[in-house]
Amino acid sequence: MQEIEKYLPIFVALEGRRCIVVGGGAVAARKVAYALRFGAQVTVIAPELAAGLARDVEQGILKWVKQPYRRDLLDGAGIVFAATNDEAVNAAVAADATAAGVLVNVADSPALCSFILPSIVDRSPVVVAVSSGGQAPVLARTLRARLETSIPARFGDLASLMGELRETVKQQIPDATQRRRFWEHVVHGPVAETLFAGRAEGARQQLMAALADTNSAPATGEVYLVGAGPGDPDLLTFRALRLMQQADVVLYDRLVAAPLLDLVRRDAERVYVGKARDRHAVPQEDINRLLVDYAKAGHRVLRLKGGDPFMFGRGGEEIESLAEQGIPFQIVPGITAALGCASYAGIPLTHRDFANSCTFVTAHMRDDRFDLNWPALVQPRQTLAIYMGVHGLDRLCGNFIEHGLAPTMPAALVEKGTTPAQRVITGTLTTLPALARQSEVEPPALLIIGEVVTLREKLAWFDQI
């Protein structure tokens, strides 16, 4: 027989209700903060108070009954918390409250509770509560933390806007099915994203425009230009993950690893448009056209690019074509390879003892040579983070020496940075090319040149995991 769940998940209105907290220490202070957060009128019963609670009493935020607990002090209570360090007192409070038919919570004693406090995600008026039935509070808090990352900070603003216009929409769209589809478009479309970006009035205007349209949904979709970071899925931003979950079509690069693609909505159409050196699966002009065509067909299009879309990623060209066609788009920055790879390799790009500047460079070759501003790149106390530096590494390191960097200047290659397959090869401008050949280093790999590379031996934290 299936075990009966002890606690019914409900939401209790505390605003204006008398809340009794028995106890004056740190645990009691947490219960007080919880009750005040939801508008309760709080009275604390305790001979002594912790400093924080005493300040709240002085400011008139709560009342204090300065004496030990007695049963009659619960008269008129709407909800009770027992939070002393005396188990006998806590048990007595629980028994008295239960006999009086008052909801009671006893700290760290689920068996004595008529209700327990969940871990909550507060996006008022939307509130998500997570409970383990008092068995594993840490687990509940862990799940709440995961939910925090997936629910936008302004989600409550969206709920308020929808609530404010609920009756208006009901009158405009009397059919329940059509009304549901309209609200789905609001929640998953440009209205929500505009509001999440902090443009509340723009979101309202978009919603009203959609409502005025008899089809209730615009024909044109939207494009999300999202940086996927250097490889580790945990380095995605909250907004990137949210947009990945709601896109209809995904155009992704060669540098977007499989674990990242697994986070995309499962039924989304996936289109590979990766490019390697001298090998373009899809020319850039065709990528631009695909983004436009999919959006004009009404799709939510995710353009997923490794690293950051504006860091040597041609993201600017892609949004230029969208802007010319009047297609709405969003840009979500990602952690670029230089930052991710350097961090996971244990190489700080700047350090007060070695470097006070860092320059990001792409090592594209033109007419079989590097077209770089060599005088600017060989300055003292500078770190160089060089993208696409594996091909032609011998010539690149030789050019740096020819233009003034010491042959003994420390240098490192970080291959497949931030992923389980990460490898870091360290040497000098003289020795690194041969070491790279011996190790058969393959792109993607980031080249770091500078005295900061010497810190890797001490700071290589990722190797120890």
C-alpha positions as CSV (number, residue, x, y, z in Angstrom):
1,M,0.0,0.0,0.0
2,Q,1.3,3.4,-0.9
3,E,2.4,5.5,2.0
4,I,0.2,8.5,2.7
5,E,1.9,11.9,2.4
6,K,1.8,13.6,5.7
7,Y,1.7,17.2,4.5
8,L,-0.7,18.8,2.2
9,P,1.0,21.6,0.2
10,I,-1.0,24.8,0.8
11,F,-0.4,28.5,0.9
12,V,-1.5,30.3,4.0
13,A,-2.3,34.0,4.0
14,L,-0.3,35.6,6.9
15,E,-0.9,39.2,6.2
16,G,-2.4,40.8,9.3
17,R,-2.6,37.6,11.3
18,R,-1.1,37.3,14.8
19,C,2.0,35.2,14.8
20,I,3.6,34.0,18.0
21,V,7.3,33.0,18.1
22,V,8.4,31.4,21.3
23,G,12.2,31.8,21.7
24,G,14.6,34.7,21.3
25,G,17.7,33.3,19.7
26,A,19.1,32.8,16.2
27,V,16.6,30.1,15.2
28,A,13.7,32.3,16.4
29,A,15.1,35.2,14.4
30,R,14.9,33.2,11.2
31,K,11.2,32.3,12.0
32,V,10.5,36.0,12.7
33,A,12.0,37.0,9.4
34,Y,9.9,34.4,7.6
35,A,6.7,35.6,9.2
36,L,7.4,39.3,8.7
37,R,8.3,38.7,5.0
38,F,4.7,37.6,4.4
39,G,3.0,40.4,6.4
40,A,2.3,38.8,9.8
41,Q,1.9,40.7,13.0
42,V,4.7,39.1,15.1
43,T,4.9,38.7,18.9
44,V,8.1,37.1,20.4
45,I,7.8,35.4,23.8
46,A,11.2,35.0,25.5
47,P,13.1,36.2,28.6
48,E,16.0,37.5,26.4
49,L,16.4,38.5,22.8
50,A,19.2,38.3,20.3
51,A,20.6,41.6,19.2
52,G,18.8,41.6,15.8
53,L,15.4,40.9,17.4
54,A,16.0,43.6,20.0
55,R,16.6,46.1,17.2
56,D,13.3,45.1,15.5
57,V,11.5,45.6,18.8
58,E,13.0,49.1,19.2
59,Q,11.9,50.0,15.7
60,G,8.4,48.8,16.3
61,I,8.6,46.0,13.8
62,L,7.5,43.3,16.3
63,K,6.2,43.0,19.9
64,W,8.1,41.4,22.8
65,V,6.6,39.6,25.8
66,K,9.6,39.5,28.1
67,Q,8.9,36.4,30.2
68,P,9.0,32.6,29.9
69,Y,6.3,30.8,27.9
70,R,2.8,30.3,29.4
71,R,-0.1,28.6,27.7
72,D,-2.4,31.7,27.9
73,L,0.1,33.7,25.9
74,L,-1.1,31.8,22.7
75,D,-4.6,33.4,23.0
76,G,-5.6,35.0,19.7
77,A,-2.7,33.4,17.8
78,G,-3.2,32.5,14.1
79,I,0.1,30.7,13.7
80,V,2.8,29.6,16.2
81,F,6.5,28.9,16.0
82,A,8.3,27.1,18.8
83,A,12.0,28.0,18.5
84,T,13.7,27.7,21.9
85,N,16.7,25.5,22.8
86,D,14.6,23.7,25.4
87,E,12.9,20.6,23.9
88,A,10.4,20.4,26.8
89,V,9.2,24.0,26.2
90,N,9.0,23.4,22.4
91,A,6.9,20.2,23.0
92,A,4.6,22.1,25.4
93,V,4.1,24.9,22.8
94,A,3.3,22.3,20.2
95,A,0.8,20.5,22.5
96,D,-1.0,23.7,23.5
97,A,-1.2,25.1,20.0
98,T,-2.6,21.8,18.7
99,A,-5.2,21.6,21.4
100,A,-6.3,25.1,20.5
101,G,-6.5,24.2,16.8
102,V,-3.7,26.6,15.9
103,L,-1.1,25.8,13.2
104,V,2.3,25.2,14.8
105,N,5.9,24.7,13.6
106,V,8.6,23.3,15.9
107,A,12.2,23.9,14.9
108,D,14.0,20.7,13.9
109,S,11.1,18.5,15.2
110,P,8.9,17.5,12.2
111,A,6.9,15.0,14.4
112,L,5.6,17.9,16.5
113,C,4.7,20.1,13.5
114,S,1.2,20.6,12.1
115,F,3.0,22.5,9.3
116,I,6.6,22.8,8.0
117,L,8.4,25.6,6.2
118,P,9.4,24.8,2.7
119,S,12.3,26.3,0.8
120,I,10.8,28.9,-1.5
121,V,11.5,30.6,-4.7
122,D,9.9,34.0,-4.4
123,R,8.9,35.8,-7.6
124,S,5.8,37.4,-6.1
125,P,3.0,37.0,-6.9
126,V,4.5,33.7,-8.1
127,V,5.9,31.6,-5.3
128,V,7.3,28.1,-5.7
129,A,7.6,26.0,-2.5
130,V,9.9,22.9,-2.2
131,S,9.6,20.5,0.7
132,S,11.1,17.1,1.6
133,G,8.6,16.5,4.4
134,G,11.1,17.5,7.0
135,Q,13.3,14.6,6.1
136,A,16.1,16.3,4.1
137,P,16.0,20.1,4.3
138,V,19.4,20.4,2.6
139,L,18.0,18.5,-0.4
140,A,15.0,20.8,-0.6
141,R,17.3,23.8,-0.5
142,T,19.5,22.4,-3.2
143,L,16.4,21.9,-5.5
144,R,15.3,25.4,-4.7
145,A,18.7,26.7,-5.8
146,R,18.3,24.9,-9.1
147,L,14.8,26.4,-9.6
148,E,16.2,29.9,-8.8
149,T,18.5,29.6,-11.8
150,S,15.7,28.7,-14.2
151,I,13.0,31.2,-13.2
152,P,13.7,34.7,-14.4
153,A,14.0,37.4,-11.7
154,R,11.1,39.4,-13.2
155,F,8.8,36.4,-13.5
156,G,6.5,37.9,-10.9
157,D,6.2,41.1,-13.0
158,L,4.9,39.0,-15.8
159,A,2.4,37.4,-13.5
160,S,1.2,40.8,-12.4
161,L,0.8,42.1,-15.9
162,M,-1.2,39.0,-16.9
163,G,-3.3,39.3,-13.8
164,E,-4.0,43.0,-14.5
165,L,-5.2,42.2,-18.1
166,R,-6.9,38.9,-17.4
167,E,-10.4,40.2,-17.6
168,T,-9.6,42.4,-20.7
169,V,-8.2,39.3,-22.5
170,K,-11.2,37.3,-21.4
171,Q,-13.6,39.8,-22.9
172,Q,-11.6,40.1,-26.1
173,I,-11.1,36.4,-26.6
174,P,-14.2,34.5,-25.2
175,D,-13.1,31.1,-26.5
176,A,-11.2,29.3,-23.8
177,T,-8.9,27.4,-26.2
178,Q,-7.9,30.5,-28.2
179,R,-7.4,32.4,-24.9
180,R,-5.1,29.7,-23.6
181,R,-3.0,29.8,-26.8
182,F,-2.9,33.6,-26.6
183,W,-1.5,33.4,-23.0
184,E,1.0,30.7,-24.1
185,H,2.3,33.1,-26.8
186,V,2.6,35.8,-24.1
187,V,4.6,33.6,-21.7
188,H,6.9,32.1,-24.4
189,G,7.2,34.9,-26.8
190,P,8.5,38.5,-27.2
191,V,6.2,40.0,-24.5
192,A,7.8,37.9,-21.7
193,E,11.3,38.4,-23.0
194,T,10.8,42.2,-23.3
195,L,9.6,42.3,-19.7
196,F,12.4,40.1,-18.5
197,A,14.8,42.5,-20.1
198,G,13.4,45.3,-17.9
199,R,11.2,47.1,-20.4
200,A,7.8,46.8,-18.7
201,E,6.0,49.4,-20.8
202,G,7.3,47.9,-24.0
203,A,6.0,44.5,-22.9
204,R,2.6,46.0,-22.2
205,Q,2.4,47.6,-25.6
206,Q,3.4,44.3,-27.3
207,L,0.7,42.5,-25.3
208,M,-2.0,45.0,-26.3
209,A,-0.9,44.9,-29.9
210,A,-1.1,41.1,-29.9
211,L,-4.6,41.3,-28.3
212,A,-5.8,43.8,-31.0
213,D,-4.7,41.3,-33.7
214,T,-7.5,38.9,-34.4
215,N,-4.9,36.2,-34.9
216,S,-3.5,37.1,-31.4
217,A,0.1,36.2,-32.5
218,P,2.5,38.1,-34.8
219,A,3.7,36.3,-37.9
220,T,7.4,37.2,-37.4
221,G,9.4,35.2,-34.9
222,E,12.5,36.3,-33.0
223,V,16.2,35.4,-32.9
224,Y,18.3,34.7,-29.8
225,L,22.0,35.2,-30.4
226,V,23.4,33.3,-27.4
227,G,27.0,32.7,-26.3
228,A,27.4,29.1,-25.2
229,G,30.6,29.7,-23.3
230,P,33.9,27.8,-23.7
231,G,32.5,24.3,-23.1
232,D,31.4,23.5,-19.5
233,P,27.6,23.6,-19.4
234,D,27.7,25.0,-15.9
235,L,29.1,28.2,-17.3
236,L,26.0,29.1,-19.2
237,T,24.1,32.2,-18.1
238,F,20.6,31.8,-16.7
239,R,19.1,33.7,-19.6
240,A,21.0,31.5,-22.1
241,L,19.6,28.4,-20.6
242,R,16.0,29.8,-20.6
243,L,16.2,30.8,-24.2
244,M,17.7,27.4,-25.2
245,Q,14.6,25.8,-23.6
246,Q,12.1,27.7,-25.6
247,A,13.6,28.0,-29.1
248,D,11.9,26.2,-32.0
249,V,15.0,26.1,-34.3
250,V,18.7,26.0,-33.3
251,L,21.6,27.0,-35.5
252,Y,24.8,25.9,-33.8
253,D,28.6,26.1,-34.3
254,R,31.3,23.5,-34.3
255,L,32.5,24.7,-30.9
256,V,29.2,24.0,-29.2
257,A,29.8,20.7,-27.4
258,A,27.2,17.9,-27.2
259,P,26.5,18.4,-23.5
260,L,25.4,22.0,-24.3
261,L,23.1,20.8,-27.1
262,D,21.5,18.4,-24.7
263,L,20.1,21.4,-22.8
264,V,18.2,22.7,-25.9
265,R,14.5,21.9,-26.0
266,R,14.3,18.3,-27.2
267,D,11.8,18.8,-30.0
268,A,13.6,21.9,-31.5
269,E,14.9,21.6,-35.0
270,R,18.8,21.5,-35.0
271,V,20.8,22.9,-37.9
272,Y,24.6,22.6,-37.9
273,V,26.3,25.6,-39.4
274,G,29.8,25.0,-38.0
275,K,33.0,26.4,-39.5
276,A,36.6,25.2,-39.2
277,R,39.7,26.8,-40.7
278,D,39.2,26.8,-44.5
279,R,36.1,24.5,-44.2
280,H,32.8,26.2,-43.9
281,A,29.8,23.8,-43.6
282,V,27.6,26.8,-44.3
283,P,28.9,30.1,-45.6
284,Q,28.3,33.1,-43.4
285,E,25.9,34.7,-45.9
286,D,23.8,31.6,-45.8
287,I,23.7,31.6,-42.0
288,N,22.5,35.2,-42.1
289,R,19.8,34.2,-44.6
290,L,18.7,31.2,-42.6
291,L,18.2,33.3,-39.5
292,V,16.0,35.7,-41.4
293,D,14.0,33.0,-43.2
294,Y,13.3,31.0,-40.0
295,A,12.3,34.1,-38.1
296,K,10.0,35.3,-40.9
297,A,8.3,31.9,-40.8
298,G,7.3,32.7,-37.2
299,H,9.9,30.6,-35.4
300,R,11.9,31.4,-32.2
301,V,15.4,30.9,-33.5
302,L,18.4,30.2,-31.3
303,R,21.8,31.1,-32.8
304,L,24.1,29.2,-30.4
305,K,27.8,30.2,-30.7
306,G,30.8,28.9,-28.7
307,G,32.3,31.4,-26.3
308,D,30.9,34.9,-26.7
309,P,29.1,35.9,-29.9
310,F,30.8,39.2,-30.2
311,M,34.3,37.9,-29.5
312,F,35.7,36.9,-32.9
313,G,32.4,35.2,-33.5
314,R,30.9,37.3,-36.4
315,G,27.8,37.9,-34.3
316,G,27.7,41.5,-35.3
317,E,27.3,40.6,-39.0
318,E,24.4,38.3,-38.1
319,I,22.4,40.9,-36.1
320,E,23.1,43.5,-38.8
321,S,21.2,41.3,-41.3
322,L,18.4,40.9,-38.8
323,A,18.1,44.6,-38.1
324,E,18.0,45.3,-41.8
325,Q,15.0,43.0,-42.1
326,G,13.2,44.4,-39.0
327,I,13.4,41.1,-37.2
328,P,13.5,41.3,-33.3
329,F,16.5,39.8,-31.6
330,Q,18.2,39.4,-28.3
331,I,21.9,39.1,-27.5
332,V,23.0,37.0,-24.6
333,P,26.8,37.2,-23.8
334,G,28.8,34.1,-23.0
335,I,32.1,33.5,-21.2
336,T,34.7,33.9,-23.9
337,A,37.4,31.2,-24.4
338,A,40.1,33.5,-23.0
339,L,38.4,33.9,-19.7
340,G,37.2,30.3,-19.3
341,C,40.3,28.5,-20.5
342,A,42.7,30.8,-18.5
343,S,40.6,30.3,-15.3
344,Y,40.4,26.5,-15.7
345,A,44.1,26.3,-16.5
346,G,45.0,28.2,-13.4
347,I,46.5,31.1,-15.3
348,P,45.3,34.6,-14.2
349,L,45.3,36.9,-17.2
350,T,46.4,39.8,-15.0
351,H,48.3,39.7,-11.8
352,R,49.8,42.7,-9.9
353,D,53.3,41.0,-9.9
354,F,53.4,40.1,-13.6
355,A,50.8,41.9,-15.8
356,N,48.6,44.9,-15.6
357,S,47.0,44.5,-19.0
358,C,45.6,41.8,-21.3
359,T,45.1,41.8,-25.0
360,F,42.8,39.5,-26.9
361,V,44.0,38.6,-30.4
362,T,42.8,36.4,-33.3
363,A,45.7,34.7,-35.2
364,H,44.1,34.7,-38.7
365,M,46.6,34.5,-41.5
366,R,46.3,36.6,-44.6
367,D,48.5,35.9,-47.7
368,D,50.3,33.3,-45.6
369,R,51.4,35.7,-42.9
370,F,50.0,37.2,-39.7
371,D,48.7,40.7,-40.1
372,L,49.1,41.9,-36.5
373,N,50.1,45.1,-34.8
374,W,53.4,43.7,-33.5
375,P,54.6,46.8,-31.6
376,A,51.4,46.9,-29.6
377,L,51.7,43.2,-28.8
378,V,55.2,43.1,-27.4
379,Q,54.8,45.6,-24.6
380,P,56.1,44.8,-21.1
381,R,53.8,43.5,-18.3
382,Q,51.1,42.4,-20.8
383,T,49.4,39.1,-21.3
384,L,48.3,37.9,-24.7
385,A,45.3,35.7,-25.2
386,I,45.4,34.4,-28.7
387,Y,42.5,32.7,-30.4
388,M,43.0,30.2,-33.3
389,G,46.8,30.1,-32.7
390,V,47.4,26.4,-33.2
391,H,47.8,26.6,-37.0
392,G,51.1,28.3,-37.8
393,L,52.2,28.2,-34.1
394,D,55.9,27.9,-35.1
395,R,55.7,31.1,-37.2
396,L,53.6,32.9,-34.7
397,C,56.0,32.3,-31.8
398,G,59.0,33.1,-34.1
399,N,57.3,36.4,-35.1
400,F,56.9,37.4,-31.5
401,I,60.6,36.8,-30.9
402,E,61.6,38.7,-34.0
403,H,59.6,41.7,-32.8
404,G,61.1,41.8,-29.3
405,L,59.6,39.3,-26.9
406,A,62.2,37.2,-25.1
407,P,62.7,33.6,-26.4
408,T,62.2,32.5,-22.8
409,M,58.8,34.2,-22.5
410,P,56.4,31.7,-20.8
411,A,53.6,30.5,-23.0
412,A,50.8,27.9,-22.8
413,L,48.3,26.2,-25.0
414,V,44.9,25.3,-23.4
415,E,43.2,22.6,-25.5
416,K,39.4,22.0,-25.1
417,G,39.4,24.3,-22.1
418,T,36.8,23.9,-19.3
419,T,35.8,20.4,-20.5
420,P,36.8,17.0,-19.1
421,A,39.2,16.6,-22.1
422,Q,41.1,19.8,-21.2
423,R,44.9,19.7,-21.6
424,V,47.4,22.4,-20.8
425,I,50.8,22.5,-22.5
426,T,53.3,24.9,-21.1
427,G,56.7,26.1,-22.3
428,T,58.3,29.1,-23.8
429,L,58.1,30.9,-27.1
430,T,61.1,28.8,-28.2
431,T,59.9,25.4,-26.9
432,L,56.1,25.5,-27.1
433,P,55.7,24.7,-30.9
434,A,57.7,21.4,-30.5
435,L,55.8,20.5,-27.4
436,A,52.5,21.1,-29.2
437,R,53.5,18.8,-32.0
438,Q,54.6,16.1,-29.6
439,S,51.3,16.3,-27.7
440,E,49.3,16.5,-31.0
441,V,47.4,19.5,-29.9
442,E,44.2,20.1,-32.0
443,P,41.8,23.1,-32.1
444,P,40.0,24.5,-30.3
445,A,43.0,25.7,-28.2
446,L,43.8,29.0,-26.7
447,L,47.4,30.4,-26.7
448,I,48.4,32.4,-23.7
449,I,51.7,34.3,-23.7
450,G,53.1,36.2,-20.7
451,E,54.8,35.9,-17.3
452,V,51.4,34.9,-15.7
453,V,51.9,31.5,-17.2
454,T,54.4,30.7,-14.5
455,L,51.6,30.7,-11.9
456,R,50.0,27.7,-13.4
457,E,52.1,25.2,-11.5
458,K,50.8,26.7,-8.2
459,L,47.2,27.5,-9.3
460,A,46.2,24.5,-11.5
461,W,43.0,23.7,-9.5
462,F,41.1,22.0,-12.3
463,D,43.7,19.3,-12.6
464,Q,43.0,18.2,-9.0
465,I,39.3,17.7,-9.4
